Structures are given as C-alpha cells and as structure tokens.
Amino acid sequence: MKQSEELIKGFDAEQFQHDLISWFEREQRILPWREDQDPYKVWVSEIMLQQTRVDTVIPYFHNFISKFPTIKHLAEADEEDVLKAWEGLGYYSRARNLQTAVKEVQETYGGIVPNTPQEISKLKGVGPYTTGAILSIAYGVPEPAVDGNVMRVFSRLLSIWDDIAKPKTRKLFEDVIRLVISNENPSFFNQGLMELGALICTPTSPSCLLCPVREHCRAFDEGVQDELPVKTKKKANRILHLAAVVLTDEQNRVLIHKRPEKGLLANLWEFPNAEIDTEMNLDQERLQMYVKEAYGAEVTIGDSFATIQHIFSHLTWKINVYEGKIIGSVQEDDKLKLVTFEELEKYALPVSHQNILKAYRSYE
C-alpha cells in the first residue's frame, strides 16, 4: 500500500469535505479575485500571493488589473510598465514569467487560459501549486494545490512527520490530497484549505478551538499540533555590503542605471552602486573612481546620508548611501539615463532603491 493510502486509513474524507467547505462558505474573506472565476484574475492573484501577504497584495491586484484587465492587455504591454505596476511586490521574476506565459496563452490558445494540467503546467512560472489553484478555482478541476499552508494543515490533520522542506514530501501531500479532494467542489475545497491555513491553522499558536475540522485532526488529539509541521531550517542569509550614490547634474537630473536582463532584480532601474570590501571600506575617492570606470561619468562624492538594509530570501543587502554631483556630461544609452525626479516616477526601482530615494528626499 502506498504511503498516502496508509495515511488516510480511518480518515473520513467525505465528512471532512463537508465540514471544510461549509465553514469556507460561511467565513471566507471577501477578496477581489474571488468576485468571479476569471482564470486570468485567479492566475494573477496566485502569482502575486507567492511569498506575499494577502493584505499587501490587494491594492497591487486592483492596480494591476486596472492597467492590464485582460490577457491581451498584459501580453501586449511594455515590460517597463509591467515591472512598474509590480514595483514594491518584489520577486520580479514572477512578473516577467507571468507576462511571458500570458503571451504564450495569447498566441497559442487564443487568449484563453488552458484547462488541463498538461497544458497549463508548461507555461513559464506555473508550477504544480499554481496549476492546481487555477484549475480547481477557475475550472472546477479536482487538482491539488499544495503550498506551505496546505502542507501545514495536512501535516497536523494526519500527523505527518515528514520534512516539508523536502521535494518528495510535497509529492506525498499531493498524493494525499488527490485521495481526499472534493470532486463536486474542488474550488471551495482548495480555497478552504488555504483559508484555514491563513486564519486558523497558523504556523504558531494555531486556533484549534475555533477550527471547523478539529474533530478530524490527529495532531490535536495527540496534543502535538505545535510540533508540526517538521521543517529543516534554511541556511543563514549571506550579507552583501554595498555603496550607492544619488548623483545629480546642474539641471537637477539624477543618474539611473538598468540592471542586467538576467539574475536578481533583472531589468529594474537603480542608482549607481558597487559592492564594498568590508576589509577595506569604500571611501568617497574610490566610489568616485568606480563611477567613472563603470558609467563614464566624472563626479564628486559628498557625504553618506543613509544606510539601507534590504532582506531577500537568501541574501541581505546593507547599502551605505552617498550624495554626489556630476561634472560635465554623461553619455546616455538604453541602460544609463539622466532623468528628472518627476520622470523617475515612471521607472521601476527595487524596494531598496525606492528607500534610497525616500531617504534622499528627506535629506535634501
């Protein structure tokens, strides 16, 4: 017998479905992507919600859909505009992958999001979770949508002690959910699990006494709900020390540079910056030399006016920020521009550089 089948022995799947879906029908939050079952809107919301809280996503979702209301609008949009609409959400590869996938849907499927796991999972940035979420919520296909929330809920429900940080454990949870998912209402079943994980079965101090499926929960029976799920800790973040400079010319235009097309924060705009060797602090003179070498600009570097810290999932930036003046002219191109501070609003900056801009405006 497979492990998934062994785990659900004695589990009343039908009653569990009823209790979960009934609770979701009564208690579900009113969220903009739940107003209809438009697969495009479900798709956008699920990509935005990856590694981002619901409250943060709501205004971004409204803004994004107002700018790109249909697949056709997003497919035909300029990437700069898409990144600007995503500005502040982070993980910008999500936005680029979404637009790439939407273009394929427009070209290959006539603008209609595919409704089979085989087709939809081939789209860029659409992994097993997003596949299951779109298919179940928008099309009523009984496909698992397993994320951290769902693994936490089911690790407690079935007292599963496998490490959820391991890929093979995710596969186990997918197998389990295939056995217990509601075929009649997979949309509310999957959304109910997500909602339960977000509101009740939280990572710490789960609200077991308010849980609509407590009677099905083995971890609660055993008193071990606070010990599950099992998850190995990530390695500590690497710290990268940087120096950045806000450079203005005589017309009070500011110098910005576009990041490479690949890698972290690809294609976003930023203020000139360089990695610092912490053994040998980067002083104004060396920063001045770096700007000349990298950007061909003669500059003077003034005082440091801020230190900005930004934490990624695997990396922490500590940025010492200076102000400076441009002497003479700068050879602009498609990756190096002088823009007014008003024009700067049109360019997508990473959160760290948005914070540099805020600090500079306070400093001026």
Rosetta blueprint (number, residue, H / E / L):
1 M L
2 K L
3 Q H
4 S H
5 E H
6 E H
7 L H
8 I L
9 K L
10 G L
11 F L
12 D L
13 A H
14 E H
15 Q H
16 F H
17 Q H
18 H H
19 D H
20 L H
21 I H
22 S H
23 W H
24 F H
25 E H
26 R H
27 E H
28 Q L
29 R L
30 I L
31 L L
32 P H
33 W H
34 R H
35 E L
36 D L
37 Q L
38 D L
39 P H
40 Y H
41 K H
42 V H
43 W H
44 V H
45 S H
46 E H
47 I H
48 M H
49 L H
50 Q L
51 Q L
52 T L
53 R L
54 V H
55 D H
56 T H
57 V H
58 I H
59 P H
60 Y H
61 F H
62 H H
63 N H
64 F H
65 I H
66 S H
67 K H
68 F L
69 P L
70 T L
71 I H
72 K H
73 H H
74 L H
75 A H
76 E H
77 A L
78 D L
79 E H
80 E H
81 D H
82 V H
83 L H
84 K H
85 A H
86 W H
87 E L
88 G L
89 L L
90 G L
91 Y L
92 Y L
93 S H
94 R H
95 A H
96 R H
97 N H
98 L H
99 Q H
100 T H
101 A H
102 V H
103 K H
104 E H
105 V H
106 Q H
107 E H
108 T H
109 Y L
110 G L
111 G L
112 I L
113 V L
114 P L
115 N L
116 T L
117 P H
118 Q H
119 E H
120 I H
121 S L
122 K L
123 L L
124 K L
125 G L
126 V L
127 G L
128 P H
129 Y H
130 T H
131 T H
132 G H
133 A H
134 I H
135 L H
136 S H
137 I H
138 A H
139 Y H
140 G L
141 V L
142 P L
143 E L
144 P L
145 A L
146 V L
147 D L
148 G H
149 N H
150 V H
151 M H
152 R H
153 V H
154 F H
155 S H
156 R H
157 L H
158 L L
159 S L
160 I L
161 W L
162 D L
163 D L
164 I L
165 A L
166 K L
167 P H
168 K H
169 T H
170 R H
171 K H
172 L H
173 F H
174 E H
175 D H
176 V H
177 I H
178 R H
179 L H
180 V H
181 I L
182 S L
183 N L
184 E L
185 N L
186 P H
187 S H
188 F H
189 F H
190 N H
191 Q H
192 G H
193 L H
194 M H
195 E H
196 L H
197 G H
198 A H
199 L H
200 I L
201 C L
202 T L
203 P L
204 T L
205 S L
206 P L
207 S L
208 C H
209 L H
210 L H
211 C L
212 P L
213 V L
214 R H
215 E H
216 H H
217 C L
218 R H
219 A H
220 F H
221 D H
222 E H
223 G L
224 V L
225 Q H
226 D H
227 E H
228 L L
229 P L
230 V L
231 K L
232 T L
233 K L
234 K L
235 K L
236 A L
237 N L
238 R E
239 I E
240 L E
241 H E
242 L E
243 A E
244 A E
245 V E
246 V E
247 L E
248 T E
249 D L
250 E L
251 Q L
252 N L
253 R L
254 V E
255 L E
256 I E
257 H E
258 K E
259 R L
260 P L
261 E L
262 K L
263 G L
264 L L
265 L L
266 A L
267 N L
268 L L
269 W E
270 E E
271 F L
272 P L
273 N E
274 A E
275 E E
276 I L
277 D L
278 T L
279 E L
280 M L
281 N L
282 L L
283 D L
284 Q H
285 E H
286 R H
287 L H
288 Q H
289 M H
290 Y H
291 V H
292 K H
293 E H
294 A H
295 Y H
296 G L
297 A L
298 E E
299 V E
300 T E
301 I E
302 G E
303 D E
304 S E
305 F E
306 A E
307 T E
308 I E
309 Q E
310 H E
311 I E
312 F L
313 S L
314 H L
315 L E
316 T E
317 W E
318 K E
319 I E
320 N E
321 V E
322 Y E
323 E E
324 G E
325 K E
326 I E
327 I E
328 G L
329 S L
330 V L
331 Q L
332 E L
333 D E
334 D L
335 K L
336 L E
337 K E
338 L E
339 V E
340 T L
341 F L
342 E L
343 E H
344 L H
345 E H
346 K H
347 Y L
348 A L
349 L L
350 P L
351 V H
352 S H
353 H H
354 Q H
355 N H
356 I H
357 L H
358 K H
359 A H
360 Y H
361 R H
362 S H
363 Y H
364 E L
